[in-house]
Amino acid sequence: MNTTGQSAKDVFQKDSLQLNIDEEVIDINSNPERYSGVYKDLAELVGDAATLKIWKNFSGLNITFPQKLYSIEFRKEFIMENMEIMKPSEMAKMLGLSERRVRQIIAEIRAQKQ
């Protein structure tokens, strides 16, 4: 799929969708109301194609989404690269951490350099 020049909304939300299930192609017009429960919310958020991919890969599973989006390694690397140019409060907001935790990580980084 070529997505050059398209926004995420354009990529995920189409007026219709061709669904290929077991070699049968089905045309589906976009309508979040056709879905039940959480799938309705997903269809409104990311569109039919992404909803169907999620359903196909994860149906039947209970999934929880952790509050921490970024890995520990990424957070540490981000802080290391930006600790001289950004305030801890700015980094904390971007990373979903407390300002205190960002300051602790900065102290750990500085201690490792010595």
C-alpha distance (Angstrom), angle and dihedral (degrees) to the residues before:
residue distance angle dihedral
M1 . . .
N2 3.77 . .
T3 3.82 110.0 .
T4 3.80 99.3 170.2
G5 3.78 110.4 142.1
Q6 3.80 93.7 7.1
S7 3.75 125.6 118.1
A8 3.80 122.1 -131.9
K9 3.79 88.9 -104.6
D10 3.82 89.9 55.4
V11 3.80 91.8 49.1
F12 3.80 97.1 47.2
Q13 3.80 102.8 33.7
K14 3.78 116.5 58.8
D15 3.81 129.2 164.5
S16 3.79 89.8 -123.0
L17 3.75 137.5 10.9
Q18 3.76 132.6 -150.5
L19 3.77 108.1 -142.5
N20 3.80 117.7 -162.3
I21 3.80 109.4 -159.2
D22 3.80 115.4 169.8
E23 3.82 93.5 -21.9
E24 3.83 92.4 -50.8
V25 3.81 114.5 117.2
I26 3.80 114.7 -147.5
D27 3.82 123.7 -174.4
I28 3.79 112.3 -139.7
N29 3.81 123.4 -173.2
S30 3.79 114.2 -140.4
N31 3.81 111.0 -98.3
P32 3.82 120.0 142.1
E33 3.82 89.7 -164.8
R34 3.82 90.4 75.1
Y35 3.81 92.0 67.0
S36 3.78 127.1 81.8
G37 3.79 129.5 -130.7
V38 3.77 117.1 -33.6
Y39 3.82 91.4 2.6
K40 3.81 89.3 66.6
D41 3.80 89.7 54.5
L42 3.80 90.9 47.3
A43 3.81 92.6 49.1
E44 3.81 90.4 52.0
L45 3.80 91.1 47.5
V46 3.81 103.9 41.7
G47 3.82 106.2 6.8
D48 3.79 136.5 -114.7
A49 3.80 99.9 -62.9
A50 3.79 94.8 53.6
T51 3.82 91.8 42.1
L52 3.78 91.0 54.3
K53 3.82 91.7 47.5
I54 3.79 90.4 51.6
W55 3.81 91.4 47.0
K56 3.80 92.5 48.4
N57 3.82 93.5 49.8
F58 3.80 102.0 36.1
S59 3.84 109.6 22.7
G60 3.78 112.1 136.3
L61 3.81 94.1 24.2
N62 3.78 127.5 109.9
I63 3.78 107.4 -133.0
T64 3.78 128.7 -173.1
F65 3.77 122.2 -168.9
P66 3.82 114.5 -139.1
Q67 3.78 116.4 -132.1
K68 3.79 90.8 -126.6
L69 3.80 106.8 81.1
Y70 3.80 98.7 178.8
S71 3.81 128.5 61.3
I72 3.80 121.0 -111.8
E73 3.81 89.6 -112.9
F74 3.81 93.1 52.7
R75 3.81 92.8 47.1
K76 3.80 91.6 50.8
E77 3.81 92.2 46.7
F78 3.82 91.8 47.3
I79 3.81 91.7 50.3
M80 3.81 91.7 46.0
E81 3.82 91.4 52.6
N82 3.80 95.1 44.6
M83 3.81 106.8 31.5
E84 3.80 92.8 99.5
I85 3.81 95.8 47.3
M86 3.81 105.1 34.2
K87 3.78 133.6 54.5
P88 3.81 116.6 -113.7
S89 3.81 88.8 -119.1
E90 3.83 90.9 57.2
M91 3.79 92.5 48.7
A92 3.80 91.0 45.8
K93 3.78 91.5 54.5
M94 3.81 92.9 47.8
L95 3.81 93.9 47.5
G96 3.80 98.8 39.3
L97 3.80 92.7 -117.5
S98 3.77 133.1 124.3
E99 3.78 117.4 -99.0
R100 3.80 87.9 -120.3
R101 3.83 91.1 57.3
V102 3.81 91.2 49.4
R103 3.81 89.8 52.2
Q104 3.83 89.5 49.7
I105 3.80 91.1 52.4
I106 3.82 90.8 48.2
A107 3.82 88.9 52.3
E108 3.83 90.3 49.5
I109 3.81 90.9 50.3
R110 3.80 92.4 49.3
A111 3.82 91.3 47.3
Q112 3.82 91.1 52.3
K113 3.81 91.2 51.7
Q114 3.81 91.8 56.9
